Amino acid sequence: MPNNYLKLGMLTGIGHADLNGDYNPRVALDEFRPGQIALATDKFGEKIFKYVRNLSGSAFAQGDLVRRVAVVSVTDITSGTTTSATLVAGFTLGTVYVLAGKHQGGKHVGMMLYCVDNNDSAGAAPENEVSIIENNTADVANVDPDYAFSAALAVNDDLRILSPGWHAEDAVAADLAQNTLGIVVGPNGFSDGNYGWVQQHGLCPIANSKNSVTFVAGGAVIAGAAVIDIDAAGGLELAIGYTPFAMTSDSARDKLPCFLTLFSPAMNVATP
């Protein structure tokens, strides 16, 4: 039987100073595992935090609302193996670095590579199979050899690349809750390309909010452009939490308390 859990890890504790970190990729993996969560409590109650990487193109600020990066379509690859896919300029190189003597370049490192269409035999392997990208250049993506495809990728196969949930960029208006990751917690945020912590669940007192709107006590909130916004009855699948207190539209403060429910958000289904 194959091992269906790839390099399984366990939860570990973190400290306050850890949450304030801005971790360069060369040291980030020495500190925590990408996608790791931490369970905690403070005087505002229970908390769940997640360790994510900033791939937005600019620094995150404290209080920013962030989301999982968008899906990437790779159409008609030119060749492949059970552990690689090739297409000239088909991938994004991003930051190149070496960790423990091993090349770790590529923006897609840690993302899922999914075969959506096997061109030469519809429905046959490796269609509908997925692995994790270990490194990539602009032309080639290599997946973890411990989770290889059961058959080789080949010419004109179509692929999709999607983060498993820890590659982050600024949220945009009306993002689905299931694609929204949380609020940046460190007082200085963290730099583009670096790793840091976001809060996914519990009372967050420093959420950046949309200006010139009125937030209702106990009212649901949704994603805005890197901020929380009022819910306009757009559907439960957009709700990311609620504001425990009201805030008037003339407030000079752009941060407010928000109870986040992003560790187990509502799914993208019809609202009952």
C-alpha positions as CSV (number, residue, x, y, z in Angstrom):
1,M,0.0,0.0,0.0
2,P,1.3,3.5,-0.8
3,N,1.8,6.0,2.0
4,N,-1.0,8.5,1.5
5,Y,0.3,11.0,4.0
6,L,3.4,12.7,2.6
7,K,6.1,13.4,5.2
8,L,3.7,13.6,8.1
9,G,4.5,16.2,10.9
10,M,3.1,17.0,14.3
11,L,1.9,20.1,16.0
12,T,4.4,22.0,18.2
13,G,4.1,25.0,20.4
14,I,5.2,28.5,19.6
15,G,6.0,31.7,21.6
16,H,4.9,35.3,21.2
17,A,8.3,36.2,19.6
18,D,7.7,33.5,17.0
19,L,4.5,35.2,15.9
20,N,6.3,38.4,15.2
21,G,8.9,36.7,12.9
22,D,9.7,37.6,9.3
23,Y,11.5,34.4,8.1
24,N,13.7,34.3,5.1
25,P,13.3,31.1,3.1
26,R,16.9,30.1,3.9
27,V,16.0,29.8,7.6
28,A,12.2,29.5,7.5
29,L,12.2,25.7,7.3
30,D,14.6,25.5,10.3
31,E,12.0,27.3,12.4
32,F,8.7,25.8,11.4
33,R,7.1,23.7,8.7
34,P,5.1,25.6,6.0
35,G,1.4,25.2,6.6
36,Q,2.0,24.3,10.3
37,I,-0.7,25.4,12.7
38,A,-0.4,26.4,16.3
39,L,-3.2,26.2,18.9
40,A,-3.0,28.9,21.6
41,T,-5.0,31.0,24.0
42,D,-4.6,34.5,25.5
43,K,-6.9,36.9,27.4
44,F,-9.0,37.3,24.2
45,G,-9.7,33.5,24.2
46,E,-8.7,30.6,21.9
47,K,-6.6,31.2,18.8
48,I,-5.4,29.2,15.8
49,F,-2.4,30.4,13.8
50,K,-0.9,29.3,10.5
51,Y,2.6,29.6,9.1
52,V,2.4,30.9,5.5
53,R,4.6,32.3,2.8
54,N,4.1,35.7,1.3
55,L,3.9,35.5,-2.5
56,S,2.0,38.8,-3.1
57,G,4.8,40.8,-4.6
58,S,5.0,43.2,-1.7
59,A,5.3,43.2,2.1
60,F,2.3,42.2,4.3
61,A,1.4,44.6,7.1
62,Q,0.0,43.7,10.4
63,G,-3.8,43.3,10.2
64,D,-3.8,42.5,6.5
65,L,-6.3,39.9,5.4
66,V,-4.7,37.4,3.0
67,R,-5.8,34.5,0.8
68,R,-4.4,31.4,-0.9
69,V,-2.8,32.3,-4.2
70,A,-4.9,31.6,-7.3
71,V,-4.8,28.4,-9.3
72,V,-2.4,28.3,-12.3
73,S,-3.3,26.5,-15.5
74,V,-0.5,24.8,-17.4
75,T,-1.8,23.7,-20.8
76,D,-0.3,21.3,-23.4
77,I,3.0,20.4,-21.7
78,T,5.7,19.3,-24.1
79,S,7.0,16.3,-22.1
80,G,7.0,14.7,-18.7
81,T,8.0,11.8,-16.5
82,T,6.4,10.4,-13.3
83,T,8.2,13.1,-11.3
84,S,8.4,16.1,-13.7
85,A,6.5,18.3,-16.2
86,T,8.2,20.4,-19.0
87,L,6.8,23.5,-20.8
88,V,9.0,26.4,-21.9
89,A,8.0,29.4,-19.8
90,G,5.1,27.4,-18.3
91,F,6.1,28.0,-14.7
92,T,7.1,31.0,-12.5
93,L,10.7,31.0,-11.3
94,G,10.4,33.4,-8.4
95,T,13.1,33.5,-5.7
96,V,16.0,31.1,-6.1
97,Y,17.9,29.9,-3.0
98,V,19.8,26.9,-1.8
99,L,18.9,25.1,1.4
100,A,21.1,22.4,2.9
101,G,23.0,22.3,-0.4
102,K,19.8,21.6,-2.4
103,H,18.3,23.9,-5.0
104,Q,15.0,25.2,-3.7
105,G,14.1,27.7,-6.4
106,G,10.7,28.3,-7.8
107,K,7.6,30.1,-6.8
108,H,5.6,26.9,-7.0
109,V,7.7,25.0,-4.4
110,G,5.2,23.2,-2.0
111,M,2.2,23.7,-4.3
112,M,0.1,20.8,-5.7
113,L,0.6,19.7,-9.3
114,Y,-2.6,18.1,-10.5
115,C,-3.2,16.3,-13.8
116,V,-6.6,17.5,-15.1
117,D,-6.4,15.9,-18.5
118,N,-4.4,13.0,-19.9
119,N,-4.3,13.8,-23.6
120,D,-3.4,10.4,-25.1
121,S,-5.9,8.3,-23.2
122,A,-8.8,10.1,-21.6
123,G,-9.4,9.1,-18.0
124,A,-6.2,7.0,-17.8
125,A,-3.4,7.6,-15.3
126,P,-2.1,10.0,-14.4
127,E,-5.3,11.9,-14.9
128,N,-6.8,13.1,-11.6
129,E,-3.6,12.3,-9.7
130,V,-1.8,15.0,-7.6
131,S,1.7,15.4,-6.2
132,I,3.7,18.2,-4.5
133,I,6.2,20.4,-6.4
134,E,9.7,20.1,-4.8
135,N,11.4,22.7,-7.1
136,N,10.8,24.4,-10.4
137,T,12.5,26.5,-13.1
138,A,10.7,28.6,-15.6
139,D,10.5,25.5,-17.9
140,V,10.3,22.4,-15.6
141,A,8.5,21.5,-12.4
142,N,9.8,18.6,-10.4
143,V,7.5,16.8,-7.8
144,D,8.5,15.0,-4.7
145,P,9.8,11.6,-5.8
146,D,8.3,10.0,-2.7
147,Y,4.9,10.8,-4.2
148,A,5.4,10.2,-7.9
149,F,2.6,9.9,-10.5
150,S,1.7,6.3,-11.3
151,A,2.3,6.9,-15.0
152,A,4.4,9.5,-16.8
153,L,3.1,12.9,-17.7
154,A,3.3,13.3,-21.5
155,V,2.9,15.7,-24.4
156,N,-0.2,17.8,-24.4
157,D,-1.3,16.8,-20.9
158,D,-3.0,19.6,-19.0
159,L,-2.1,20.5,-15.4
160,R,-3.2,22.8,-12.6
161,I,-1.1,24.2,-9.8
162,L,-2.7,25.2,-6.5
163,S,-1.4,25.9,-3.0
164,P,-2.4,23.4,-0.4
165,G,-3.1,26.4,1.8
166,W,0.1,28.2,2.9
167,H,1.1,30.3,-0.1
168,A,-0.5,33.7,0.5
169,E,-1.3,36.9,-1.3
170,D,-3.6,39.9,-0.4
171,A,-7.2,39.1,-0.3
172,V,-9.6,40.6,-2.8
173,A,-13.2,41.6,-2.5
174,A,-15.6,38.8,-2.0
175,D,-13.0,36.0,-1.8
176,L,-14.6,32.7,-0.9
177,A,-14.1,31.9,2.8
178,Q,-12.5,28.6,1.9
179,N,-9.7,30.5,0.0
180,T,-9.1,33.1,2.7
181,L,-6.2,32.3,5.0
182,G,-6.3,34.8,7.9
183,I,-5.0,38.0,9.4
184,V,-1.3,38.9,9.5
185,V,-0.3,39.1,13.2
186,G,3.3,40.3,13.5
187,P,3.6,44.1,14.3
188,N,5.9,44.6,11.3
189,G,4.2,42.2,9.0
190,F,6.5,40.1,6.9
191,S,8.4,40.6,3.6
192,D,7.6,39.4,0.1
193,G,8.9,35.9,-0.3
194,N,9.3,35.4,3.4
195,Y,7.3,33.3,5.9
196,G,5.3,34.5,8.8
197,W,2.1,33.8,10.9
198,V,-1.5,34.6,10.2
199,Q,-4.5,34.1,12.6
200,Q,-7.2,31.8,11.3
201,H,-9.6,31.4,14.3
202,G,-10.6,33.3,17.4
203,L,-10.8,37.0,18.4
204,C,-8.3,39.1,16.5
205,P,-8.2,42.7,17.8
206,I,-6.1,44.2,15.0
207,A,-8.0,43.3,11.8
208,N,-7.7,46.0,9.1
209,S,-11.1,47.1,8.0
210,K,-12.7,48.9,5.1
211,N,-13.1,52.6,5.6
212,S,-16.3,54.6,5.6
213,V,-18.6,51.7,6.3
214,T,-20.6,50.7,9.4
215,F,-19.9,47.4,11.0
216,V,-22.8,45.9,13.0
217,A,-22.3,44.3,16.4
218,G,-22.6,40.5,15.8
219,G,-22.7,41.0,12.0
220,A,-20.9,38.8,9.5
221,V,-17.9,40.1,7.7
222,I,-16.4,39.1,4.3
223,A,-13.1,39.7,2.5
224,G,-12.3,43.1,1.0
225,A,-9.0,44.3,-0.6
226,A,-6.6,43.0,2.1
227,V,-9.2,44.1,4.7
228,I,-12.4,42.8,6.3
229,D,-15.6,44.3,4.9
230,I,-19.3,44.2,5.8
231,D,-21.4,41.4,4.6
232,A,-24.1,42.5,2.0
233,A,-26.0,39.2,2.1
234,G,-23.7,37.8,-0.5
235,G,-23.9,34.2,0.8
236,L,-22.6,32.1,3.7
237,E,-19.7,30.9,1.6
238,L,-18.2,34.4,1.8
239,A,-18.5,34.8,5.6
240,I,-15.1,34.8,7.3
241,G,-16.2,35.7,10.8
242,Y,-18.1,38.5,12.6
243,T,-17.5,41.7,14.4
244,P,-18.5,41.5,18.1
245,F,-18.8,45.3,18.4
246,A,-20.3,48.0,16.1
247,M,-18.0,50.5,14.4
248,T,-19.4,53.6,12.8
249,S,-18.4,54.8,9.4
250,D,-16.8,58.0,10.8
251,S,-14.3,56.1,12.9
252,A,-10.7,57.4,12.6
253,R,-9.3,53.9,13.4
254,D,-9.0,51.4,10.6
255,K,-8.5,48.4,12.8
256,L,-11.2,46.6,14.8
257,P,-11.8,43.4,16.7
258,C,-13.1,40.5,14.5
259,F,-13.8,36.9,15.5
260,L,-12.4,34.8,12.7
261,T,-13.8,31.4,11.6
262,L,-11.3,30.5,8.9
263,F,-9.9,27.3,10.4
264,S,-13.2,25.6,9.3
265,P,-15.0,28.0,7.0
266,A,-18.3,27.6,5.2
267,M,-17.9,25.8,1.9
268,N,-18.8,27.1,-1.6
269,V,-22.3,25.7,-1.7
270,A,-25.7,27.2,-2.1
271,T,-26.7,29.2,1.0
272,P,-29.6,27.4,2.8
